[in-house]
Amino acid sequence: MDEIIKEKARVLIVDDQEYNVRLLERILKRNGFQQYESTMNPLDVMRLFSEFQPDIILLDLHMPEMNGFEVMQQLKEVISPQDYLPILVLTADVTPEAKQKALSEGAKDFLTKPFDKTEVTLRIRNLLETRFLHLQLQNQNEVLEEKVRERTRELQQAQEEILKLSARSAEFRDDDTGQHTQRVGQLVEEIARHMGLSVDEVNIMKKASTLHDVGKLGIPDHILLKPGRFTDEEFEQMKQHTRVGAEILSGSQFPVLQMAEVIALTHHERWDGTGYPRGLKGEEIPLAGRIVALADFFDALTHERPYKKAWSVEETIDEILRQKGKHFDPRVVDAFLEVVRNKV
């Protein structure tokens, strides 16, 4: 450590007396220090601090134009509290007041002139050793923080992959492109943004919405893929995908999956209370469920399925307008129309 300090440490000397400056330079040189700068003008300190980036400052207190206390006050503005950049005060002022003030202004150590050469060397070395250990620890912390950030990114990517695969596993049975869930998520994002939701709320809702039909995993193929209309009994069974989806997603501590549970359960509720599974009405229906209801409806109608032909976008918009205040929340419809207009 000692040799590394002598090789790499940058020492800045600030003293208005040339004799003191030259003496300190000789001491540093004889003890193997290779990088040092000096100035007899305290007004140059801030420039030298920026250009030289010292690891320690040897500072006189009583100088013309600007004293050492004023220099330390300026340095406080550019030295972060998290940084350990030692200031060693060297002065002929032996009063307790001067020592106390110097230490309170940011000095890490204090020596009186005339100083002992060996003591100066030891004080400099000890302060620099602390400085380099601090930098080493700081670097280790940064490496650890970067590893944590990297691991967090990996976990987020894994979570998103799981969400996509889970959504596709349900949707693939009646949408072999697997794109329905992604299109719904994109439209949900745009509607939610137009409704003024926060960035975090929009992102969570977009991801959660892709799992709105995960409950279809519990519906038999002869019902899910039926090309014609459902019988009353079949429709009742089909309705159960909302409860099945909510049950699959229940109990999670992750916000995305908690919202996905709400969406799975409520995305077939209707504004007028005629939806399922619980017949919720108006704002009894969670906002996420109301938004996904419209996005799911729009995408389902405008794309072909085994049991239906695709509607045109214009036909689907007309139907949504007819269902405003009935099937759909009027505010959600208005936001949807803004999204559509922006795409035209």
Salt bridges, closest charged atoms under 4 A:
ASP2 OD2 - LYS6 NZ 3.37
ASP15 OD2 - LYS113 NZ 2.56
GLU18 OE2 - ARG22 NE 3.65
GLU25 OE1 - ARG22 NH1 3.06
ASP44 OD2 - ARG47 NH2 3.97
GLU51 OE1 - ARG47 NH1 3.08
ASP55 OD1 - ARG131 NH2 3.12
ASP60 OD1 - LYS113 NZ 3.44
ASP93 OD2 - HIS62 NE2 2.83
GLU105 OE1 - LYS76 NZ 3.39
ASP109 OD1 - ARG123 NH1 2.87
GLU119 OE2 - ARG123 NH2 2.85
GLU146 OE1 - ARG149 NH2 2.99
GLU146 OE2 - ARG153 NH2 3.12
GLU154 OE1 - ARG151 NH1 3.34
GLU160 OE2 - LYS207 NZ 2.96
GLU171 OE2 - LYS216 NZ 3.85
GLU171 OE2 - ARG305 NH2 3.45
ASP174 OD2 - LYS216 NZ 2.99
ASP174 OD2 - ARG305 NH1 3.21
GLU189 OE2 - ARG193 NH2 3.02
GLU189 OE1 - LYS206 NZ 3.26
GLU190 OE1 - LYS343 NZ 3.12
ASP213 OD2 - HIS212 NE2 3.31
ASP213 OD2 - LYS216 NZ 3.17
ASP213 OD1 - HIS241 NE2 3.19
ASP213 OD1 - HIS267 NE2 3.10
ASP221 OD1 - ARG173 NH2 2.10
GLU234 OE1 - LYS226 NZ 2.53
GLU236 OE2 - LYS239 NZ 3.07
ASP296 OD1 - HIS180 NE2 2.90
ASP296 OD1 - HIS212 NE2 3.33
ASP299 OD2 - HIS180 ND1 2.49
ASP299 OD1 - ARG183 NE 2.60
ASP299 OD1 - HIS303 ND1 3.34
GLU304 OE2 - LYS309 NZ 3.89
GLU319 OE1 - ARG322 NH2 2.81
ASP329 OD2 - ARG290 NH1 2.67
ASP334 OD1 - LYS324 NZ 2.75
GLU338 OE2 - ARG341 NH1 3.15
